[in-house]
Amino acid sequence: MRRSSLHRLLSTVCLAALLLGAGPALAQYKWKDSRGQVHASDMPPPRDIPDKDVLQRPSSNPSRVAAAPAAGATLAASAAQPGKLPVDPELEARRKRTEDEAKVLKRADEDRLAAQRSENCQRARQQMATLDHGQRLVRYTDKGERVVLDDTARADEAQAARRAIAQDCR
């Protein structure tokens, strides 16, 4: 009888030790996915899970912060700035890269538009010089027939060239 009591006490002590040691291994994150299913893990939820659906986060454990200095530095920096949440360095780098790419694309579009405006300006000035020269101008219809521009058509062309110069020659 004594042996079984000792055995029972020993098994109880071992079970208690296992339960106390298993504490850090328990899930520290809990979140709901888009279907409403609850997940638990020691890893953070995927990035597409909104903050409102994260049910539980790990408590701030100083030993965990010491084990991961990069995360600890980020947490310490964010703790120094009240009102700011900790930022994932990888996510921040991806955001910065996306912003830089957007700036490069915007600059390329602006350069392309500036080149197009410059070309339009040059053509409008050439057209205006041709109209101001006073030489007889001829247009061709869709059927290939020649039509000489009269004074009204020449004035309309000059007005269109002036608008193009005003718009594109800045």
C-alpha positions in Angstrom: 0.0 0.0 0.0 2.8 2.3 0.8 4.3 1.8 -2.6 1.1 2.7 -4.5 0.8 5.9 -2.4 4.3 6.9 -3.3 3.7 6.0 -6.9 0.5 8.1 -7.0 2.3 11.0 -5.3 5.2 10.8 -7.7 2.9 10.7 -10.8 1.0 13.7 -9.4 4.2 15.7 -9.0 5.3 14.7 -12.5 2.0 15.7 -13.9 2.1 19.1 -12.1 5.7 19.6 -13.4 4.6 18.8 -17.0 1.6 21.2 -16.7 3.8 24.0 -15.4 6.5 23.5 -18.1 3.8 23.3 -20.8 2.7 26.9 -20.1 5.0 28.6 -22.6 4.1 26.0 -25.3 0.4 26.9 -25.2 -1.1 28.9 -27.9 -0.4 32.6 -27.5 -2.4 33.9 -30.4 -6.1 33.4 -31.1 -8.0 34.8 -34.1 -11.1 34.3 -36.2 -10.7 33.8 -39.9 -13.1 35.1 -42.6 -15.4 32.1 -42.1 -15.6 32.7 -38.3 -13.5 29.7 -37.4 -11.3 30.3 -34.3 -7.6 29.4 -34.7 -4.9 29.2 -32.0 -1.2 29.2 -32.5 2.1 30.3 -31.1 2.7 32.1 -34.5 1.0 35.4 -35.3 -2.1 35.3 -37.5 -1.7 35.9 -41.2 -1.4 39.5 -42.4 -4.8 39.5 -44.0 -6.6 39.0 -40.6 -7.8 42.4 -39.4 -6.9 43.5 -35.8 -10.5 43.3 -34.7 -10.5 39.6 -35.4 -7.4 38.9 -33.2 -8.9 37.6 -30.0 -5.7 37.1 -28.0 -2.1 38.2 -28.2 0.9 37.0 -26.2 1.6 38.8 -23.0 4.8 40.9 -23.0 7.3 38.5 -21.7 10.8 40.0 -21.0 12.6 36.7 -21.7 10.9 36.5 -25.2 12.0 40.0 -26.0 15.5 39.2 -25.0 15.5 36.1 -27.2 14.6 38.1 -30.3 16.6 41.4 -30.3 15.3 42.7 -33.6 11.7 42.4 -32.4 12.7 43.7 -29.0 14.3 46.8 -30.5 11.1 47.4 -32.5 8.9 47.0 -29.4 11.2 49.2 -27.3 11.2 51.9 -30.0 7.4 51.8 -30.3 7.0 51.8 -26.5 9.0 55.0 -26.4 6.5 56.6 -28.8 3.1 56.5 -27.1 0.2 55.9 -29.5 2.2 54.0 -32.0 1.8 50.3 -32.5 4.8 48.0 -33.1 5.6 47.6 -36.8 6.8 44.5 -38.5 10.2 45.3 -40.1 9.4 43.1 -43.1 6.0 44.8 -43.6 7.6 48.2 -43.2 10.3 47.4 -45.8 7.6 46.1 -48.2 5.6 49.3 -47.7 8.6 51.5 -48.3 9.5 49.5 -51.5 6.0 49.9 -52.8 6.1 53.6 -52.1 9.4 53.9 -53.9 8.1 52.0 -56.9 5.0 54.3 -57.0 7.2 57.3 -57.0 9.4 56.0 -59.8 6.3 55.2 -61.9 4.8 58.6 -61.2 8.1 60.3 -62.2 8.2 58.2 -65.4 4.6 59.3 -66.3 5.4 62.9 -65.6 8.5 62.7 -67.8 6.5 61.0 -70.6 3.8 63.7 -70.4 6.5 66.5 -70.4 8.1 65.0 -73.6 4.7 64.7 -75.2 3.8 68.4 -74.4 7.2 69.5 -75.7 6.6 67.7 -79.0 3.0 69.1 -79.3 4.4 72.6 -78.6 7.0 72.3 -81.3 4.4 71.1 -83.8 1.9 73.9 -82.9 4.7 76.5 -83.3 5.6 75.1 -86.7 2.0 75.1 -87.8 1.6 78.7 -86.6 4.8 79.7 -88.5 3.4 78.1 -91.6 0.0 79.8 -91.2 1.7 83.2 -90.6 3.9 82.9 -93.7 0.9 83.6 -95.9 1.6 80.9 -98.4 -1.4 79.1 -99.9 -2.2 75.9 -97.9 -3.9 72.8 -99.3 -5.7 70.0 -97.5 -6.6 66.6 -98.9 -10.1 65.1 -98.4 -10.7 61.4 -97.6 -11.2 60.8 -101.3 -7.8 62.4 -102.1 -9.1 65.6 -103.5 -7.1 68.9 -103.0 -8.9 71.7 -101.2 -7.3 75.1 -100.8 -7.8 76.7 -97.3 -9.7 80.0 -97.5 -9.3 82.8 -95.0 -11.9 81.4 -92.6 -10.3 77.9 -92.5 -6.8 79.5 -92.1 -8.1 81.6 -89.1 -9.6 78.4 -87.6 -6.3 76.6 -88.0 -4.4 79.6 -86.5 -6.8 79.6 -83.5 -6.3 75.9 -82.9 -2.5 76.3 -83.1 -2.6 79.2 -80.6 -4.7 77.1 -78.2 -2.2 74.2 -78.5 0.7 76.7 -77.9 -1.0 78.1 -74.8 -1.7 74.7 -73.4 1.6 72.8 -74.2 4.3 75.6 -74.3 4.7 76.4 -70.7 
